[in-house]
Amino acid sequence: MRILLIMDPGIPVPPTLYGGHERLVYLFAEEYQKLGHTVTLLAGPGSKCSGSTVTFGINDLNRSKWTRFKEAGFVWKYLWQNRNNFDLIHNFGRLIYLMPVLNCSAKKIMTYGRPVSANGIKIINAMPNRNLIFTACSNYCVSTGNVAGKWKTVYNAIDFSQYELNENVNENAPLMFLGRLDKVKGAHTAIKIAKATNNNLIIAGNISHTPDNYAYFKAEIEPQIDNEQIKYVGPLNDIEKNNYLRQAKALLFPIEWDEPFGMVMVEAMACGTPVIAFKKGSVPEVVENGTGFIVSNATEMIDKIALLDSVDRNTCRQISREKFHIYKIANQYLSLFN
């Protein structure tokens, strides 16, 4: 099968540091190729895969509306000129990209990794279209956009071969927080948990440059970093991520918003590291018995720290592997039209 994968410019595919969605697109490009399909990737500058790559736009998350309009124009022209050259178009980028080929014979998957604009879904489905399926990375995320068209939940995935199981950690192993340092991600709560339970905490992730979240980091996080009990190690590449996660006694995920998926939870579980997470968004779909604990507040999170020894780290990895392995999820996408 001839497959086209589309991703917005802004961050290269694959990313070097931050860019969970871009990393996911790269994994699917590689897995589709391994499964014997012919893959073309359409993404921002610096992108690459084992198949063919066509680049467009610029790598700047704050690029102008005019730049985004020109990007859409490039994709429209490319899709129309190549409308008969692909059997499947798998779009992880903007919904508007699919406009020229909505009613063409190629199969089309529109995948969302965040809450969906219901108005856009209504508009697209009011137009003539065929062979179009919408997917999102959790039942929660599907519920935000399932107002028209055909929808399926297909979870995000990771390559488990990139994460090393650590079956045993000692009692002095640190807790870990890994994620963008926005207030809704809850790093301040992770610090509270570490101090209340007398544990060390490693904080990793990129500092947001939006004014409100930068101010949050400077006021609520940075003053508590002492590089002894509370350490900040910055953004991590894939190798560093594996090394830190596998040495942690638990990943804390004290989110204050409805997380669409939370890839870091699966990355932790792939190392055998259990997750303690607030019950919001997709968390009940990702964390289950044997992989960690779902809690409602900081007090409950503190209580679960004492129960971490009850989680078998090998079982934790195996449960998550059966559910989120890239091979399984790629085949799930390819079977959507069967």
Sequence and secondary structure as in RCSB ss.txt:
>XXXX:A:sequence
MRILLIMDPGIPVPPTLYGGHERLVYLFAEEYQKLGHTVTLLAGPGSKCSGSTVTFGINDLNRSKWTRFKEAGFV
WKYLWQNRNNFDLIHNFGRLIYLMPVLNCSAKKIMTYGRPVSANGIKIINAMPNRNLIFTACSNYCVSTGNVAGK
WKTVYNAIDFSQYELNENVNENAPLMFLGRLDKVKGAHTAIKIAKATNNNLIIAGNISHTPDNYAYFKAEIEPQI
DNEQIKYVGPLNDIEKNNYLRQAKALLFPIEWDEPFGMVMVEAMACGTPVIAFKKGSVPEVVENGTGFIVSNATE
MIDKIALLDSVDRNTCRQISREKFHIYKIANQYLSLFN
>XXXX:A:secstr
 EEEEE  SSS SS SSS HHHHHHHHHHHHHHHTT EEEEEESTT   SSEEEE S S TT  HHHHHHHHHHH
HHHHHHTTTS SEEEE S GGGGGGGTTSSSEEEEEESS   HHHHHHHHHS   SEEEEESSHHHHHHHTTSS 
EEE    B GGGS       TT  EEEES   GGGTHHHHHHHHHHTT  EEEES    SHHHHHHIIIIIGGG 
 SSSEEE     HHHHHHHHHT SEEEE  SS  S  HHHHHHHHTT  EEEES TTHHHH  TTTEEEESSHHH
HHHHHTTGGGS HHHHHHHHHHHHBHHHHHHHHHTTT 
